């Protein structure tokens, strides 16, 4: 029983970190080399979503191999002392493993994009107008990483 409660507490804390963080890092496979890139993201309904251009290396790699890892971290405190040496920072982090997929359902895509902070939506809207996209403003795709 204690183990289950501990696991639930851990999951709850990870979800709080995912909800607070604004930047995450997605690690993809580029052949035998890792490819890690920071992204603005949101955590909603147990999914991690980020927006990106219609073309680019992230989407190319996801198309070839959807396996990925997603990481966020949160600075907690100043440099700590450990055995008389300054050796680490105090932080929390979350690692999520899953498969990335491009969200092709325009309704879901719009819903995810509407959840992003207003400053990001304004930026996406400006790009959409320049790209000649419709009123929905979808010049970007939502890429959803399943946990």
ABEGO torsion letter per residue (X at the ends): XAAAAAAAAAAAAAAAAAAABABBBBBBBBEABBBBBBBBBBBBGGBBBBBBBABEAAAAAAAABABBBBBBBBBABBBBBBGGBBABBBBBBBBBBBBBBBBABAAAAAAAAAABBAAAAAAAAAAAAAAGBBAAGBABBBBBBBX
